Amino acid sequence: MKRNYLLVLLTSLFSFLSVAQSAVIRGVILDEASNPINAVNIKANTGEGTASNENGFYELRIASDIEVTIVFSHVSYKKLQVKFNLKNGQELEFNPVLKTNVEQIATVVINTNTRQSVDGVTSISPEMIRTIKGAQPGVENILKTLPGVNISNELSTQYSVRGGNFDENLVYVNEIEVYRPFLIRSGNQEGLSFVNTDMVQNVDFSAGGFQAKYGDKLSSVLDITYRTPVAFGIRTDLSLLGGSITGEGISKDGKFSGLASVRYRDNSLILNNLETQGNVEPVFADVQTYLTYRFSDKFHLNFLGNISLNQYNFEPENRQTNFGTLQDPVALLVVYDGREQDEYQTYFGAFKANYFANEKLTLKLIGSAYHTLEQEYFDILAQYRLGEVNTNIGDENLGDVEFSEGIGSQLTHARNDLDAFIVNIEHRGDYDIDNESNLEWSVKYTHEDIRDRVVEWEVIDSAGFSIRPPSLSQPNPQPYEPFSGPLTAFENIRALNKVKIDRLQAFGQYSKRTTWGNNDVFYNIGVRAHNWTVSGEGIESTTQTVFSPRAQFSIKPNWEKDMLFRVAGGMYYQPPFYRELRDSSGIVQPNVKAQKSFHIVLGNEYSFNIWDRPFKLVTEAYYKGLTDVNPYTLENVRIRYRARNNATAYAYGLDMRINGEFVPGTESWFSFGYLKTEENIDNRGFISRPTDQRLKFGILFQDYVPNMPDLKMYLNLVYNTGVPGGSPSYADPYDFQIRLRDYRRADLGISYVLVTPEKSYNAKWKQPFKQLSIGFEIYNMFNNQNSITNTWVRDVYSKRQFAIPNFLTPRVFNVRLSARL
């Protein structure tokens, strides 16, 4: 029924499409004393017109992709004439100042990016996101080049920020919080990012010190805004890894508009090149839509919907991993039997009602529901042997394993099922006190109903001996007496949880722009409150409350150099989500407290020109002091918490990024990050956290051939120093602080643009297209062997454990075709 309903919805959407193309200009008209001017006549040479209201505000829809001349006129002021050439769907803020003397002022454009500068938010161009692809395309592919952001698995959309883990990041789409699946343990299984890049209008990212209006997480905020269409259009993207098609349009009366997109992805091209050989079927698909209906100028209703179906079937056959040194090379050979079958189905729907009471007051009501059905089933027998490798150059058996040092087997089993249903209802308000001051508030209720069955066990055999878990203290009297203890699985987790969590959240914040002497000043103060109750079958109901005050202050000195200084900080709490309540044995612990962090961020932005082109250098230093920390272990992209607030931690570092037009007409950036984060568990002393990545370098570079500007290139390069590689099951993390090898990756893309909106074409086959390009991509161009985890193999003979790296994707070639109608 859900699929039939969605089909009807999509059919209705496209039946209302029209062919009008337009853009929007809006702003406020002021006099020389910064007072708003009422009844300014605004007229475009294409016929459109409007007038400013009593507060000086105006909004004008004009034709796109052509040069439009707009005249601002008033009987008491000098006429102003400005020319615009905006793209389809573009929205521009233009705030003119009308003078009473005979001189006409020059064109003044105030870009909305100014707001992000004072707020400490990084804005990323949606066109760049759609252009720069990767093994896991999307917003996350761009985030990994930013300082402070760590993505060490190119098949994963999960990322850590400034020492935090994957669960500490907020993601919003049109002010609606979105969720990720729960059971994922490997990036191979993960599928598509929720964020559909073909539907994106704005991308804002904050790596810390964010405002109270954002939720209760410790690390970062990714704030996405989807486009509201102004004309009919179709985008399509096809490659060897899958494809997408997105349609958009608006009804003739302008009241109804909508976006709808279908995406499909098959990662077989990448996964079939991994060291573990076998039959793999990773298929991911989703349907997403964003609809808007304008009942009147005061009342708009939006709907955001998503259905995602992900299947991952894997039958491993064999694997050989060479490691060790040139003098002492060792190989791990594994033969597999069994299979893994994973499936994730998520359904998400949200309504958002906007009521524009007047020019100052906006009221919103948001209701959303998220339902995920997940299963993780596998039975895999891995029979392995460690061996010495033949290193005799010229020998016909060069590289073969000649002598086995250790043999063994490992049987892993899982029957994990999860059914989670999350409902939210929220009221938000926004009141512009005056042109310089703003007040925002919200009250939100969330109900989480989670049913979870965990059945996992692992049996390890080495040279015919069953390995018992180190956590068991029963002595083994062999060889003097026979051992009579029971056979015990090395790891055995069995739990059935039915949990309900009710949350009540609220925030209020005040922002103001003003002057301090000749300096421009911005400040924001706010506070959040979060109350939650954990209950369920066999669980004693527990209620807790936290308050989170936050503040920001920015100053732009009246200097010859364009400088902005910023400081932000506050108390940040992260009330536990379900995964944080479940301990390593699978049992829910309702008394887990919210992790607490004190943030302080000092920032500087320096804007300057080189080669007559604009550049910006952004520098931020930060410190986070954490208490009531819930320790965890990290296996690939799966986090398993201890469900105890028995640790303290800290993180500090320095992030730098310079961006601008290194090549005229294109944006590129270079970033650097330094981070140190450690934790102290049970007062045993500080050790590195699983996300302790010390150095980070990122480059996003775009270029084109000067004599052939339609031939374009991008380079996406990341270098991260290694993070701690984890430890064997049941092991003490204090005994295992070995780091993984450094992560080095370079993705290259080359494309040729056949059709652009700026040109007209005589060839009939080109005329239907607004944009058309073809290209190819090289992922992991230098074929670096990056690793995400270690496989721990025990050798009975030498009594040693070998940390054998699990390598990520090798070099892969891809072909891509992109078009827009």
Stockholm file with secondary structure:
# STOCKHOLM 1.0

chainA/1-821         MKRNYLLVLLTSLFSFLSVAQSAVIRGVILDEASNPINAVNIKANTGEGTASNENGFYELRIASDIEVTIVFSHVSYKKLQVKFNLKNGQELEFNPVLKTNVEQIATVVINTNTRQSVDGVTSISPEMIRTIKGAQPGVENILKTLPGVNISNELSTQYSVRGGNFDENLVYVNEIEVYRPFLIRSGNQEGLSFVNTDMVQNVDFSAGGFQAKYGDKLSSVLDITYRTPVAFGIRTDLSLLGGSITGEGISKDGKFSGLASVRYRDNSLILNNLETQGNVEPVFADVQTYLTYRFSDKFHLNFLGNISLNQYNFEPENRQTNFGTLQDPVALLVVYDGREQDEYQTYFGAFKANYFANEKLTLKLIGSAYHTLEQEYFDILAQYRLGEVNTNIGDENLGDVEFSEGIGSQLTHARNDLDAFIVNIEHRGDYDIDNESNLEWSVKYTHEDIRDRVVEWEVIDSAGFSIRPPSLSQPNPQPYEPFSGPLTAFENIRALNKVKIDRLQAFGQYSKRTTWGNNDVFYNIGVRAHNWTVSGEGIESTTQTVFSPRAQFSIKPNWEKDMLFRVAGGMYYQPPFYRELRDSSGIVQPNVKAQKSFHIVLGNEYSFNIWDRPFKLVTEAYYKGLTDVNPYTLENVRIRYRARNNATAYAYGLDMRINGEFVPGTESWFSFGYLKTEENIDNRGFISRPTDQRLKFGILFQDYVPNMPDLKMYLNLVYNTGVPGGSPSYADPYDFQIRLRDYRRADLGISYVLVTPEKSYNAKWKQPFKQLSIGFEIYNMFNNQNSITNTWVRDVYSKRQFAIPNFLTPRVFNVRLSARL
#=GR chainA/1-821 SS CHHHHHHHHHHHHHHTCCCCCEEEEEEECBCTTSCBCSSCEEEETTSCEEECCTTSEEEEEEESSSCEEEEEEETTEEEEEEEECCCTTCEEECCCBCCSSSCCCCCCCCCTHHHHHHHTCEEECHHHHHHCCCSSCSHHHHHTTSTTEECCCTTCCCCEETTCCGGGEEEEETTEECCCCSSCCSGGGCCCCSSCGGGEEEEEEECSSCCTTSCSCSSEEEEEEECCCCSCEEEEEEETTEEEEEEEEECTTSSEEEEEEEEEEETHHHHTTSSSEEEEEEEEEEEEEEEEEESSSSEEEEEEEEEEEEEEEEEEEEEEEEEECSSSEEEEEEEEEEEEEEEEEEEEEEEEEEEECSSSEEEEEEEEEEEEEEEEEEEEEEEEEEEEECCCTTCTTTTCEEEEEEEEEEEEEEEEEEEEEEEEEEEEEEEECSSSEEEEEEEEEEEEEEEEEEEEEEEEEETTEECCCTTCCCCCCTTTSCCCCCCCCSEEEEEEEEEEEEEEEEEEEEEEEEEETTEEEEEEEEEEEEEEEEEETTEEEEEEEEEEEEEEEEEECCCSSEEEEEEEEEEEEECCCHHHHBCTTSCBCTTCCCEEEEEEEEEEEEEEEETTEEEEEEEEEEEEEEEEECCEEEETTEEEECCCCCEEEEEEEEEEEEEECSSTTCCEEEEEEEEEEEEEETTSCEEECTTCCCEEEEEEEEEEETTEEEEEEEEEEEEECCCBCCCCTTCCGGGCCCBCCCEEEEEEEEEEEEECTTCCCCSTTTTTCSEEEEEEEEESTTCCCCEEEEEEEEETTTTEEEEEEEECCCCEEEEEEEEEC
#=GC SS_cons         CHHHHHHHHHHHHHHTCCCCCEEEEEEECBCTTSCBCSSCEEEETTSCEEECCTTSEEEEEEESSSCEEEEEEETTEEEEEEEECCCTTCEEECCCBCCSSSCCCCCCCCCTHHHHHHHTCEEECHHHHHHCCCSSCSHHHHHTTSTTEECCCTTCCCCEETTCCGGGEEEEETTEECCCCSSCCSGGGCCCCSSCGGGEEEEEEECSSCCTTSCSCSSEEEEEEECCCCSCEEEEEEETTEEEEEEEEECTTSSEEEEEEEEEEETHHHHTTSSSEEEEEEEEEEEEEEEEEESSSSEEEEEEEEEEEEEEEEEEEEEEEEEECSSSEEEEEEEEEEEEEEEEEEEEEEEEEEEECSSSEEEEEEEEEEEEEEEEEEEEEEEEEEEEECCCTTCTTTTCEEEEEEEEEEEEEEEEEEEEEEEEEEEEEEEECSSSEEEEEEEEEEEEEEEEEEEEEEEEEETTEECCCTTCCCCCCTTTSCCCCCCCCSEEEEEEEEEEEEEEEEEEEEEEEEEETTEEEEEEEEEEEEEEEEEETTEEEEEEEEEEEEEEEEEECCCSSEEEEEEEEEEEEECCCHHHHBCTTSCBCTTCCCEEEEEEEEEEEEEEEETTEEEEEEEEEEEEEEEEECCEEEETTEEEECCCCCEEEEEEEEEEEEEECSSTTCCEEEEEEEEEEEEEETTSCEEECTTCCCEEEEEEEEEEETTEEEEEEEEEEEEECCCBCCCCTTCCGGGCCCBCCCEEEEEEEEEEEEECTTCCCCSTTTTTCSEEEEEEEEESTTCCCCEEEEEEEEETTTTEEEEEEEECCCCEEEEEEEEEC
//
